[in-house]
Amino acid sequence: MANVCRTVGTDADLTASEAVAKIARGDLTAEALTRACLDRIAEIEDQVHAFAFVDPDLAISNAQAVDKAGDRGVIRGVPFAMKDIIDTADMPTGHGSSIYTGHRVAWDAPCVAACRAAGGVSFGKTVTTEFAHRHPNETRNPHNTDHTPGGSSSGSAAAVGAHMVPVAFGTQTTGSIIRPAAFCGTVGYKPSYGDFCTTGVRDNVPSFDTLGLIARSVDDLALFRAAVMALPHEPLDAVDVSALRIGFCRTAFWDKADAATQALLERTADAVSAAGAAVTDFDLPDGEATLPDEVVNVSGFEFSRVMTHERMAHKDQLSADLLDGRVADGLRCSYDQYRASEAVIRDYRQRAYAAMDGVDLLLTPSAAGEAPEGIAWTGDASFNNVWTTIHLPALTLPAGAGPTGLPLGVQLIGQLHRDHRMLSAAKAVQAAVLL
């Protein structure tokens, strides 16, 4: 067992926001920051296995180009990594599968192109589970390498948690940003569905797929959100916690949360209430407990079609987890079942949005507990599935440690397409209760 998350006091430990400020003052260069991150990788990557591809010479060249340009882009000089299902022109995209070893395209996904245009340093590709599904690759939790980092954005969460890179892109179709971010003690952000362009990002289940970010501060998310969406950067609003209306949503799966997680959520609810927020119990509309059954039909039907080439031409290179999981679900599901489930989900979304009227945030678990031991299972996504399915923005904040010393997180859910408000409120909650 190794814990590689100690703070060592180098530039690699800076958040993206801190790095941008130092670079703007002339106290740091993109090249120096990139070299610090590369040094960190050289020190611990053989224990964590967070990266599918990183070329030090390429990373330094990209940083030097940013320094030479001298622009004042919103993320100027900040290295960022990409989950290895996101296309880039200068790096291979392997999708976590031997089928695509060394595979290259001639373009950058828009999210990468936008971040380069905003002064970011394209740094490397982080390990994903096989086609962002269940089957894990080799990444380990940097807080205890005997444990999973979660998935499917395994490498992104581990790389940010281990201070190898300040920010990394992940994707979420069920719980693939929020859960690993919580397991690795980072801040994870799943935007409102559709806000981040997913062109150039491998499809999984188009009805739910959401591109998002893993970072070390909420302010970092606001910076990168502006870059990705080509919007002016608006610093997060100063929100008075006493003006917030927060719903404590245990969900239908509360009994799956371990005692430490339940106690953490109760303490957090008490703390924000003591800070002046109006906290009330919140129940989702009827049908939450059976919603996953409808998700199985929709996700299986779409994923099995997305995987047509691979399962027809390269079936022997696909794992049993993939073939016997979502692919098998999809091939069992008829078109009529698929459309019926889609209609149930569409109706549920509208009822959930109506139930949230008058609520600023929902407080709910990020995961059932600490990261499970071993790397064969990436953890239970019960506390993430519903929010991804109904397209709401979600954020996980680090919230101390569980009984074995591994990180725990608390999840905050915002109103649809009010992500800036959610991020601002989350920062206020974090400050008020010292998460």
Backbone hydrogen bonds in HBPLUS format (Angstrom, degrees):
<---DONOR---> <-ACCEPTOR-->    atom                        ^
c    i                          cat <-CA-CA->   ^        H-A-AA   ^      H-
h    n   atom  resd res      DA  || num        DHA   H-A  angle D-A-AA Bond
n    s   type  num  typ     dist DA aas  dist angle  dist       angle   num
A0145-THR N   A0002-ALA O   3.05 MM 143  5.40 148.1  2.15 139.2 148.8     1
A0004-VAL N   A0142-PRO O   2.77 MM 138  5.33 155.3  1.83 162.5 169.4     2
A0013-ASP N   A0010-THR O   3.00 MM   3  5.66 162.3  2.03 118.0 123.5     3
A0014-LEU N   A0011-ASP O   3.09 MM   3  5.46 167.0  2.11 113.9 117.7     4
A0019-ALA N   A0015-THR O   2.91 MM   4  6.15 158.5  1.95 151.9 158.3     5
A0020-VAL N   A0016-ALA O   2.91 MM   4  6.14 163.0  1.94 154.3 158.0     6
A0021-ALA N   A0017-SER O   3.12 MM   4  6.32 159.4  2.17 144.9 150.2     7
A0022-LYS N   A0018-GLU O   3.02 MM   4  6.30 156.8  2.07 148.6 154.6     8
A0023-ILE N   A0019-ALA O   2.89 MM   4  6.10 162.0  1.92 156.3 161.4     9
A0024-ALA N   A0020-VAL O   2.90 MM   4  6.06 157.9  1.95 147.5 153.9    10
A0025-ARG N   A0021-ALA O   3.09 MM   4  6.31 143.2  2.23 139.9 149.1    11
A0027-ASP N   A0022-LYS O   2.86 MM   5  5.10 146.0  1.98 163.2 156.6    12
A0026-GLY N   A0023-ILE O   3.03 MM   3  5.03 148.2  2.13 100.4 110.4    13
A0033-LEU N   A0029-THR O   3.07 MM   4  6.31 163.0  2.10 151.2 155.6    14
A0034-THR N   A0030-ALA O   2.88 MM   4  6.03 159.9  1.92 148.9 155.1    15
A0035-ARG N   A0031-GLU O   2.86 MM   4  6.08 159.7  1.91 152.1 157.5    16
A0036-ALA N   A0032-ALA O   3.00 MM   4  6.23 149.5  2.10 142.3 150.5    17
A0037-CYS N   A0033-LEU O   3.03 MM   4  6.36 154.4  2.10 148.9 155.4    18
A0038-LEU N   A0034-THR O   2.92 MM   4  6.20 157.1  1.97 150.2 156.9    19
A0039-ASP N   A0035-ARG O   2.86 MM   4  6.08 150.4  1.95 145.5 153.5    20
A0040-ARG N   A0036-ALA O   3.05 MM   4  6.33 152.4  2.13 142.1 149.3    21
A0041-ILE N   A0037-CYS O   2.97 MM   4  6.30 155.1  2.03 148.0 154.9    22
A0042-ALA N   A0038-LEU O   2.90 MM   4  6.15 161.5  1.93 150.2 154.9    23
A0043-GLU N   A0039-ASP O   3.05 MM   4  6.27 139.3  2.22 140.7 151.3    24
A0043-GLU N   A0040-ARG O   3.14 MM   3  5.09 126.2  2.45  93.0 107.0    25
A0044-ILE N   A0040-ARG O   3.16 MM   4  6.44 152.2  2.24 152.1 157.8    26
A0045-GLU N   A0041-ILE O   2.83 MM   4  4.99 158.5  1.87 148.1 148.7    27
A0047-GLN N   A0044-ILE O   2.88 MM   3  5.48 159.5  1.93 119.9 126.8    28
A0048-VAL N   A0044-ILE O   3.15 MM   4  6.41 151.0  2.24 150.3 159.1    29
A0049-HIS N   A0045-GLU O   2.81 MM   4  5.18 156.7  1.86 137.5 145.6    30
A0140-ARG N   A0048-VAL O   2.89 MM  92  4.98 153.4  1.97 147.4 151.0    31
A0127-VAL N   A0050-ALA O   2.84 MM  77  5.64 166.0  1.86 140.8 144.7    32
A0052-ALA N   A0125-LYS O   2.77 MM  73  5.45 147.9  1.87 133.3 143.8    33
A0053-PHE N   A0125-LYS O   3.17 MM  72  4.98 159.4  2.21 137.8 134.7    34
A0125-LYS N   A0053-PHE O   2.79 MM  72  4.98 154.0  1.86 145.4 153.9    35
A0058-LEU N   A0055-ASP O   3.01 MM   3  5.28 115.6  2.44 106.1 121.7    36
A0059-ALA N   A0055-ASP O   2.91 MM   4  6.16 166.3  1.92 165.1 169.6    37
A0060-ILE N   A0056-PRO O   2.93 MM   4  6.09 163.3  1.96 152.3 156.5    38
A0061-SER N   A0057-ASP O   2.91 MM   4  6.06 154.3  1.97 141.9 149.8    39
A0062-ASN N   A0058-LEU O   2.86 MM   4  6.12 157.2  1.91 152.4 158.2    40
A0063-ALA N   A0059-ALA O   2.99 MM   4  6.25 152.9  2.07 144.5 152.0    41
A0064-GLN N   A0060-ILE O   2.81 MM   4  6.06 159.4  1.85 152.5 158.3    42
A0065-ALA N   A0061-SER O   3.03 MM   4  6.23 150.8  2.11 144.4 151.9    43
A0066-VAL N   A0062-ASN O   3.20 MM   4  6.51 148.3  2.31 140.1 147.8    44
A0066-VAL N   A0063-ALA O   3.10 MM   3  5.12 117.8  2.50  94.7 109.7    45
A0067-ASP N   A0063-ALA O   2.97 MM   4  6.35 163.0  2.00 155.4 159.5    46
A0068-LYS N   A0064-GLN O   2.86 MM   4  6.04 158.0  1.91 148.8 155.2    47
A0069-ALA N   A0065-ALA O   2.96 MM   4  6.10 151.0  2.05 142.2 149.7    48
A0070-GLY N   A0066-VAL O   3.24 MM   4  6.55 149.1  2.34 147.4 154.2    49
A0076-ARG N   A0073-GLY O   3.04 MM   3  4.84 159.0  2.09 116.2 112.9    50
A0075-ILE N   A0118-ALA O   3.13 MM  43  5.77 154.9  2.19 147.4 152.7    51
A0078-VAL N   A0075-ILE O   3.06 MM   3  5.75 170.4  2.07 147.3 146.7    52
A0077-GLY N   A0119-GLY O   2.72 MM  42  5.89 151.4  1.80 152.2 143.9    53
A0121-VAL N   A0078-VAL O   2.86 MM  43  5.64 172.8  1.86 130.5 132.1    54
A0080-PHE N   A0121-VAL O   2.94 MM  41  6.08 154.6  2.01 155.5 153.1    55
A0123-PHE N   A0080-PHE O   3.01 MM  43  5.53 157.0  2.07 164.9 158.3    56
A0081-ALA N   A0167-VAL O   3.08 MM  86  6.55 156.4  2.14 142.1 148.1    57
A0169-PHE N   A0081-ALA O   2.88 MM  88  6.28 158.1  1.93 147.1 150.3    58
A0082-MET N   A0124-GLY O   2.95 MM  42  6.35 160.6  1.99 157.4 163.5    59
A0126-THR N   A0082-MET O   2.76 MM  44  5.86 157.7  1.81 136.2 143.3    60
A0085-ILE N   A0083-LYS O   2.68 MM   2  5.54 137.1  1.86  91.5  90.8    61
A0086-ILE N   A0083-LYS O   3.01 MM   3  5.97 142.8  2.15 143.3 144.6    62
A0084-ASP N   A0126-THR O   2.94 MM  42  5.45 142.7  2.08 160.0 155.2    63
A0095-HIS N   A0084-ASP O   2.82 MM  11  5.43 138.3  1.99 167.5 175.4    64
A0202-ARG N   A0085-ILE O   2.90 MM 117  5.31 166.5  1.92 152.4 156.9    65
A0087-ASP N   A0200-GLY O   2.92 MM 113  5.38 173.2  1.92 164.6 166.9    66
A0109-ALA N   A0087-ASP O   2.95 MM  22  5.23 159.5  1.99 138.0 131.5    67
A0093-THR N   A0103-HIS O   2.81 MM  10  5.63 153.5  1.88 153.7 162.8    68
A0097-SER N   A0094-GLY O   3.09 MM   3  6.01 163.9  2.11 131.7 133.9    69
A0131-PHE N   A0095-HIS O   2.84 MM  36  5.10 164.6  1.86 155.7 155.4    70
A0100-TYR N   A0097-SER O   3.23 MM   3  5.90 150.1  2.33 114.6 120.0    71
A0101-THR N   A0098-SER O   3.39 MM   3  5.18 165.9  2.41 108.3 105.7    72
A0103-HIS N   A0100-TYR O   3.00 MM   3  5.10 166.2  2.02 129.5 127.7    73
A0112-VAL N   A0109-ALA O   2.93 MM   3  5.39 126.0  2.23 113.6 127.0    74
A0113-ALA N   A0109-ALA O   2.95 MM   4  6.23 167.7  1.97 159.5 163.4    75
A0114-ALA N   A0110-PRO O   2.80 MM   4  5.84 160.2  1.84 150.2 155.1    76
A0115-CYS N   A0111-CYS O   3.21 MM   4  6.30 152.3  2.30 132.5 139.4    77
A0116-ARG N   A0112-VAL O   2.89 MM   4  6.18 157.0  1.95 155.1 161.8    78
A0117-ALA N   A0113-ALA O   2.93 MM   4  6.14 159.9  1.97 146.2 152.1    79
A0118-ALA N   A0114-ALA O   2.99 MM   4  6.21 131.9  2.22 136.5 149.3    80
A0120-GLY N   A0115-CYS O   2.81 MM   5  5.24 154.1  1.87 161.8 153.2    81
A0119-GLY N   A0116-ARG O   2.95 MM   3  5.22 158.7  2.00 114.3 116.3    82
A0155-GLY N   A0127-VAL O   2.87 MM  28  4.37 156.3  1.93 143.3 142.3    83
A0129-THR N   A0152-SER O   3.32 MM  23  5.04 149.3  2.42 128.0 135.5    84
A0132-ALA N   A0129-THR O   2.95 MM   3  4.91 154.4  2.01 130.8 122.4    85
A0130-GLU N   A0135-HIS O   2.94 MM   5  5.46 158.4  1.99 160.6 162.9    86
A0133-HIS N   A0130-GLU O   2.80 MM   3  5.56 148.8  1.90 123.2 131.2    87
A0141-ASN N   A0147-HIS O   2.93 MM   6  5.47 162.4  1.96 156.8 152.4    88
A0144-ASN N   A0141-ASN O   3.13 MM   3  5.45 145.8  2.26 108.9 118.3    89
A0147-HIS N   A0144-ASN O   2.92 MM   3  5.75 156.1  1.98 131.6 133.8    90
A0374-GLY N   A0146-ASP O   2.72 MM 228  5.60 165.2  1.74 150.0 149.7    91
A0148-THR N   A0372-PRO O   3.12 MM 224  6.05 160.6  2.16 170.1 175.5    92
A0153-SER N   A0176-SER O   3.26 MM  23  5.52 146.2  2.38 132.9 140.2    93
A0157-ALA N   A0153-SER O   3.22 MM   4  6.38 168.1  2.23 153.2 155.7    94
A0158-ALA N   A0154-SER O   3.04 MM   4  6.24 165.9  2.06 153.9 158.4    95
A0159-ALA N   A0155-GLY O   2.79 MM   4  5.77 160.2  1.83 147.0 152.9    96
A0160-VAL N   A0156-SER O   3.13 MM   4  6.24 163.4  2.16 146.6 150.5    97
A0161-GLY N   A0157-ALA O   2.87 MM   4  5.89 160.0  1.91 146.5 153.3    98
A0162-ALA N   A0158-ALA O   2.88 MM   4  5.90 143.6  2.01 144.1 152.4    99
A0164-MET N   A0159-ALA O   2.83 MM   5  5.05 160.3  1.87 166.9 163.8   100
A0163-HIS N   A0160-VAL O   3.12 MM   3  5.06 162.7  2.15 105.6 109.9   101
A0168-ALA N   A0214-ILE O   2.97 MM  46  5.36 154.3  2.04 152.2 159.2   102
A0214-ILE N   A0168-ALA O   2.86 MM  46  5.36 147.6  1.97 159.0 168.4   103
A0170-GLY N   A0212-GLY O   3.04 MM  42  5.30 164.3  2.06 122.9 127.3   104
A0212-GLY N   A0170-GLY O   2.89 MM  42  5.30 173.9  1.89 147.0 145.1   105
A0172-GLN N   A0210-THR O   2.81 MM  38  5.21 152.1  1.89 146.9 156.5   106
A0210-THR N   A0172-GLN O   2.95 MM  38  5.21 136.3  2.15 132.1 145.6   107
A0179-ARG N   A0175-GLY O   3.20 MM   4  5.70 152.8  2.28 138.8 146.9   108
A0181-ALA N   A0177-ILE O   2.98 MM   4  5.95 155.7  2.04 152.0 159.9   109
A0182-ALA N   A0178-ILE O   2.99 MM   4  6.14 157.7  2.04 147.9 153.6   110
A0183-PHE N   A0179-ARG O   2.95 MM   4  6.22 162.8  1.98 155.0 160.1   111
A0184-CYS N   A0180-PRO O   2.98 MM   4  6.06 143.1  2.12 144.2 152.7   112
A0186-THR N   A0181-ALA O   2.90 MM   5  4.99 172.9  1.90 154.1 152.0   113
A0185-GLY N   A0182-ALA O   3.23 MM   3  5.21 167.5  2.25 105.5 109.0   114
A0187-VAL N   A0215-ALA O   2.95 MM  28  5.26 167.0  1.97 148.6 148.3   115
A0215-ALA N   A0187-VAL O   2.86 MM  28  5.26 166.1  1.88 157.4 161.6   116
A0188-GLY N   A0396-THR O   3.24 MM 208  5.17 148.4  2.34 129.9 139.1   117
A0396-THR N   A0188-GLY O   2.94 MM 208  5.17 153.3  2.01 141.3 147.7   118
A0189-TYR N   A0213-LEU O   2.87 MM  24  5.29 157.1  1.92 167.4 166.9   119
A0213-LEU N   A0189-TYR O   3.08 MM  24  5.29 150.3  2.18 144.6 152.1   120
A0190-LYS N   A0394-ALA O   2.87 MM 204  5.09 164.5  1.90 146.4 151.7   121
A0394-ALA N   A0190-LYS O   2.84 MM 204  5.09 159.1  1.88 146.8 154.0   122
A0195-ASP N   A0192-SER O   3.09 MM   3  5.81 169.4  2.10 142.8 144.4   123
A0193-TYR N   A0391-HIS O   3.23 MM 198  4.86 165.1  2.25 127.1 131.2   124
A0201-VAL N   A0198-THR O   2.98 MM   3  5.20 146.5  2.10 135.9 132.2   125
A0208-PHE N   A0205-VAL O   2.84 MM   3  5.70 161.8  1.88 134.9 139.8   126
A0209-ASP N   A0205-VAL O   2.88 MM   4  5.63 155.6  1.94 153.9 158.0   127
A0221-LEU N   A0218-VAL O   3.03 MM   3  5.24 125.2  2.34 100.9 114.5   128
A0222-ALA N   A0218-VAL O   3.33 MM   4  6.79 150.4  2.42 147.4 154.8   129
A0223-LEU N   A0219-ASP O   3.11 MM   4  6.47 155.9  2.17 151.0 157.2   130
A0224-PHE N   A0220-ASP O   3.02 MM   4  6.30 171.8  2.02 156.3 157.2   131
A0225-ARG N   A0221-LEU O   2.76 MM   4  5.81 148.6  1.86 145.9 155.6   132
A0226-ALA N   A0222-ALA O   3.17 MM   4  6.27 159.1  2.21 141.9 146.3   133
A0227-ALA N   A0223-LEU O   3.13 MM   4  6.49 153.7  2.20 143.4 151.0   134
A0228-VAL N   A0224-PHE O   2.84 MM   4  5.98 173.5  1.85 156.0 157.1   135
A0229-MET N   A0225-ARG O   3.03 MM   4  6.06 160.8  2.07 148.6 153.7   136
A0231-LEU N   A0226-ALA O   2.91 MM   5  4.78 162.2  1.94 141.6 146.2   137
A0230-ALA N   A0227-ALA O   3.21 MM   3  5.08 158.9  2.26 100.4 106.7   138
A0243-ALA N   A0240-ASP O   2.83 MM   3  5.52 161.3  1.87 121.6 128.0   139
A0244-LEU N   A0241-VAL O   2.99 MM   3  5.35 166.0  2.01 115.5 120.0   140
A0278-ALA N   A0244-LEU O   2.96 MM  34  6.26 163.4  1.99 171.7 167.6   141
A0360-ASP N   A0245-ARG O   2.81 MM 115  5.27 146.9  1.92 141.4 152.6   142
A0361-LEU N   A0245-ARG O   3.37 MM 116  6.72 159.1  2.42 148.1 152.1   143
A0246-ILE N   A0278-ALA O   2.85 MM  32  6.06 157.7  1.90 149.4 157.0   144
A0280-THR N   A0246-ILE O   3.02 MM  34  6.50 156.6  2.07 160.3 167.9   145
A0247-GLY N   A0361-LEU O   2.88 MM 114  6.33 162.3  1.91 155.6 159.0   146
A0363-LEU N   A0247-GLY O   2.78 MM 116  6.07 159.7  1.82 155.5 159.3   147
A0248-PHE N   A0280-THR O   2.73 MM  32  5.97 164.0  1.76 151.7 157.5   148
A0282-PHE N   A0248-PHE O   2.92 MM  34  5.34 161.0  1.96 133.4 127.9   149
A0249-CYS N   A0363-LEU O   2.83 MM 114  5.77 152.6  1.90 152.0 161.4   150
A0256-LYS N   A0253-PHE O   2.80 MM   3  5.53 158.1  1.84 123.6 131.0   151
A0257-ALA N   A0254-TRP O   3.00 MM   3  5.54 153.7  2.07 114.9 122.5   152
A0258-ASP N   A0368-ALA O   2.85 MM 110  6.04 165.5  1.87 169.6 164.6   153
A0262-GLN N   A0258-ASP O   2.97 MM   4  6.28 166.8  1.99 161.3 165.3   154
A0263-ALA N   A0259-ALA O   2.92 MM   4  6.06 162.1  1.95 148.6 153.8   155
A0264-LEU N   A0260-ALA O   2.92 MM   4  6.07 152.5  2.00 140.8 148.7   156
A0265-LEU N   A0261-THR O   2.98 MM   4  6.25 162.9  2.01 154.8 158.0   157
A0266-GLU N   A0262-GLN O   3.02 MM   4  6.25 158.9  2.07 149.2 155.2   158
A0267-ARG N   A0263-ALA O   2.89 MM   4  6.09 160.1  1.92 150.3 155.9   159
A0268-THR N   A0264-LEU O   2.91 MM   4  6.11 157.6  1.96 148.6 155.1   160
A0269-ALA N   A0265-LEU O   2.93 MM   4  6.12 162.4  1.97 149.0 153.5   161
A0270-ASP N   A0266-GLU O   2.97 MM   4  6.22 159.5  2.01 148.2 153.8   162
A0271-ALA N   A0267-ARG O   2.83 MM   4  6.04 153.5  1.90 148.2 156.0   163
A0272-VAL N   A0268-THR O   2.95 MM   4  6.22 166.0  1.97 158.7 160.3   164
A0273-SER N   A0269-ALA O   3.08 MM   4  6.14 149.0  2.18 140.8 149.8   165
A0274-ALA N   A0270-ASP O   2.85 MM   4  6.08 155.3  1.91 145.8 152.8   166
A0275-ALA N   A0271-ALA O   2.96 MM   4  6.20 135.4  2.16 138.0 150.4   167
A0277-ALA N   A0272-VAL O   2.97 MM   5  5.62 152.2  2.05 161.9 152.9   168
A0276-GLY N   A0273-SER O   2.94 MM   3  5.17 157.9  1.99 106.8 113.6   169
A0291-LEU N   A0287-GLY O   3.01 MM   4  6.01 117.8  2.41 143.3 159.6   170
A0291-LEU N   A0288-GLU O   3.18 MM   3  5.09 148.1  2.28  98.1 107.6   171
A0293-ASP N   A0290-THR O   3.03 MM   3  5.55 138.6  2.21 112.2 122.9   172
A0294-GLU N   A0291-LEU O   2.94 MM   3  5.28 125.3  2.25 108.6 122.4   173
A0295-VAL N   A0291-LEU O   3.01 MM   4  6.35 153.0  2.09 151.3 159.9   174
A0296-VAL N   A0292-PRO O   2.94 MM   4  6.16 151.1  2.02 146.9 152.9   175
A0298-VAL N   A0294-GLU O   3.15 MM   4  6.52 167.3  2.17 154.4 156.6   176
A0299-SER N   A0295-VAL O   2.75 MM   4  5.74 168.0  1.76 160.8 164.3   177
A0300-GLY N   A0296-VAL O   2.91 MM   4  5.65 153.1  1.98 135.0 143.8   178
A0301-PHE N   A0297-ASN O   2.97 MM   4  5.93 164.1  2.00 144.1 149.2   179
A0302-GLU N   A0298-VAL O   3.09 MM   4  6.21 170.1  2.10 151.7 154.4   180
A0303-PHE N   A0299-SER O   2.90 MM   4  5.85 163.3  1.93 147.3 153.0   181
A0304-SER N   A0300-GLY O   2.98 MM   4  5.89 166.1  2.00 149.1 153.3   182
A0305-ARG N   A0302-GLU O   3.18 MM   3  5.31 126.6  2.48  97.9 111.2   183
A0306-VAL N   A0302-GLU O   2.92 MM   4  6.22 157.4  1.97 152.7 159.8   184
A0307-MET N   A0303-PHE O   2.96 MM   4  6.13 149.6  2.06 151.6 159.0   185
A0308-THR N   A0305-ARG O   3.18 MM   3  5.17 159.0  2.23 113.6 112.6   186
A0311-ARG N   A0307-MET O   2.94 MM   4  6.03 168.4  1.95 166.1 169.3   187
A0312-MET N   A0308-THR O   2.98 MM   4  5.98 139.1  2.16 145.7 155.9   188
A0313-ALA N   A0309-HIS O   2.79 MM   4  5.79 167.2  1.81 158.4 162.2   189
A0314-HIS N   A0310-GLU O   2.80 MM   4  4.94 144.7  1.92 129.0 138.2   190
A0317-GLN N   A0314-HIS O   2.86 MM   3  5.50 161.0  1.90 122.3 128.8   191
A0318-LEU N   A0315-LYS O   3.13 MM   3  5.34 166.6  2.15 113.0 115.0   192
A0323-LEU N   A0319-SER O   3.06 MM   4  6.36 175.3  2.06 153.8 154.8   193
A0324-ASP N   A0320-ALA O   2.73 MM   4  5.45 161.4  1.76 145.5 151.9   194
A0325-GLY N   A0322-LEU O   3.35 MM   3  5.09 145.0  2.48  91.4 101.3   195
A0327-VAL N   A0322-LEU O   3.40 MM   5  6.34 161.3  2.44 173.8 172.4   196
A0329-ASP N   A0325-GLY O   2.94 MM   4  6.22 159.9  1.99 154.9 161.6   197
A0330-GLY N   A0326-ARG O   3.01 MM   4  6.14 155.6  2.07 141.4 147.2   198
A0331-LEU N   A0327-VAL O   2.99 MM   4  6.29 152.9  2.06 152.4 159.7   199
A0332-ARG N   A0328-ALA O   3.12 MM   4  6.26 136.0  2.33 144.1 154.2   200
A0333-CYS N   A0330-GLY O   3.19 MM   3  5.10 140.0  2.36  93.6 104.9   201
A0338-TYR N   A0334-SER O   2.93 MM   4  6.18 160.5  1.97 150.2 155.8   202
A0339-ARG N   A0335-TYR O   2.96 MM   4  6.24 164.9  1.98 154.8 157.5   203
A0340-ALA N   A0336-ASP O   2.89 MM   4  6.02 152.1  1.97 144.7 153.2   204
A0341-SER N   A0337-GLN O   2.86 MM   4  6.03 162.8  1.89 153.5 157.6   205
A0342-GLU N   A0338-TYR O   2.94 MM   4  6.11 154.4  2.00 145.5 153.3   206
A0343-ALA N   A0339-ARG O   3.01 MM   4  6.20 149.4  2.11 140.3 147.5   207
A0344-VAL N   A0340-ALA O   3.05 MM   4  6.38 152.7  2.12 146.5 153.7   208
A0345-ILE N   A0341-SER O   2.97 MM   4  6.23 162.4  2.00 153.7 157.8   209
A0346-ARG N   A0342-GLU O   2.94 MM   4  6.13 158.0  1.99 146.2 152.6   210
A0347-ASP N   A0343-ALA O   3.00 MM   4  6.18 157.4  2.05 146.9 152.3   211
A0348-TYR N   A0344-VAL O   2.91 MM   4  6.15 154.4  1.98 145.3 153.1   212
A0349-ARG N   A0345-ILE O   2.90 MM   4  6.15 155.9  1.96 153.2 158.8   213
A0350-GLN N   A0346-ARG O   3.42 MM   4  6.70 163.3  2.45 144.2 146.7   214
A0351-ARG N   A0347-ASP O   3.14 MM   4  6.47 156.6  2.19 149.6 156.2   215
A0352-ALA N   A0348-TYR O   2.84 MM   4  6.05 154.3  1.91 154.1 161.4   216
A0353-TYR N   A0349-ARG O   2.88 MM   4  6.16 161.8  1.92 157.5 162.2   217
A0354-ALA N   A0350-GLN O   3.07 MM   4  6.24 156.9  2.13 142.5 148.6   218
A0355-ALA N   A0351-ARG O   3.00 MM   4  6.20 151.0  2.09 140.4 148.3   219
A0356-MET N   A0352-ALA O   3.06 MM   4  6.32 138.4  2.24 144.2 154.8   220
A0356-MET N   A0353-TYR O   3.20 MM   3  5.19 129.4  2.48  93.2 106.3   221
A0357-ASP N   A0354-ALA O   3.20 MM   3  5.34 161.8  2.24 105.3 110.7   222
A0359-VAL N   A0356-MET O   2.89 MM   3  5.31 151.0  1.97 146.8 142.0   223
A0362-LEU N   A0413-ILE O   2.92 MM  51  4.89 145.3  2.05 133.5 143.1   224
A0413-ILE N   A0362-LEU O   2.94 MM  51  4.89 152.3  2.01 134.8 142.9   225
A0364-THR N   A0411-GLN O   2.95 MM  47  5.20 160.3  1.99 152.3 154.5   226
A0411-GLN N   A0364-THR O   2.86 MM  47  5.20 152.8  1.93 171.7 174.2   227
A0384-ASN N   A0381-ALA O   2.98 MM   3  5.33 165.0  2.00 118.8 122.3   228
A0385-ASN N   A0381-ALA O   3.10 MM   4  6.08 154.2  2.17 168.9 175.5   229
A0388-THR N   A0384-ASN O   3.22 MM   4  6.48 161.9  2.25 160.7 166.2   230
A0389-THR N   A0385-ASN O   2.92 MM   4  6.07 162.7  1.95 155.7 161.2   231
A0390-ILE N   A0386-VAL O   2.99 MM   4  6.21 150.1  2.08 147.1 153.9   232
A0392-LEU N   A0387-TRP O   3.14 MM   5  5.52 134.9  2.35 154.2 158.7   233
A0391-HIS N   A0388-THR O   3.15 MM   3  5.04 159.5  2.19 100.7 106.4   234
A0414-GLY N   A0393-PRO O   3.05 MM  21  5.43 163.0  2.08 142.4 147.3   235
A0395-LEU N   A0412-LEU O   2.91 MM  17  5.22 143.0  2.05 149.4 159.6   236
A0412-LEU N   A0395-LEU O   2.76 MM  17  5.22 160.4  1.80 155.5 162.4   237
A0397-LEU N   A0410-VAL O   2.92 MM  13  5.47 159.2  1.96 154.5 159.6   238
A0410-VAL N   A0397-LEU O   3.04 MM  13  5.47 151.4  2.13 147.3 155.3   239
A0399-ALA N   A0408-LEU O   2.79 MM   9  5.44 159.0  1.83 154.2 147.2   240
A0408-LEU N   A0400-GLY O   2.92 MM   8  5.72 148.6  2.02 146.0 142.0   241
A0402-GLY N   A0406-LEU O   2.77 MM   4  5.54 156.1  1.83 159.1 165.0   242
A0405-GLY N   A0402-GLY O   3.04 MM   3  5.24 163.7  2.07 113.1 117.7   243
A0418-ARG N   A0415-GLN O   3.10 MM   3  5.41 151.2  2.18 136.5 130.5   244
A0422-MET N   A0418-ARG O   2.98 MM   4  6.34 153.2  2.06 146.5 154.9   245
A0423-LEU N   A0419-ASP O   2.83 MM   4  6.09 166.7  1.85 159.3 161.4   246
A0424-SER N   A0420-HIS O   2.97 MM   4  6.13 160.3  2.01 146.4 152.1   247
A0425-ALA N   A0421-ARG O   2.90 MM   4  6.06 163.5  1.93 150.9 155.5   248
A0426-ALA N   A0422-MET O   2.80 MM   4  5.96 154.9  1.86 149.7 157.5   249
A0427-LYS N   A0423-LEU O   3.01 MM   4  6.22 154.6  2.07 146.7 152.4   250
A0428-ALA N   A0424-SER O   3.17 MM   4  6.47 153.1  2.24 143.2 150.4   251
A0429-VAL N   A0425-ALA O   2.89 MM   4  6.20 156.9  1.94 151.1 157.6   252
A0430-GLN N   A0426-ALA O   2.85 MM   4  6.05 162.1  1.88 150.2 155.3   253
A0431-ALA N   A0427-LYS O   3.01 MM   4  6.21 159.5  2.05 145.8 150.8   254
A0432-ALA N   A0428-ALA O   2.92 MM   4  6.05 155.7  1.98 147.1 154.2   255
A0433-VAL N   A0429-VAL O   3.06 MM   4  6.19 156.1  2.12 154.8 158.6   256
A0434-LEU N   A0430-GLN O   2.85 MM   4  5.51 109.9  2.35 136.3 150.4   257
A0435-LEU N   A0430-GLN O   3.20 MM   5  5.13 146.2  2.32 132.7 140.9   258
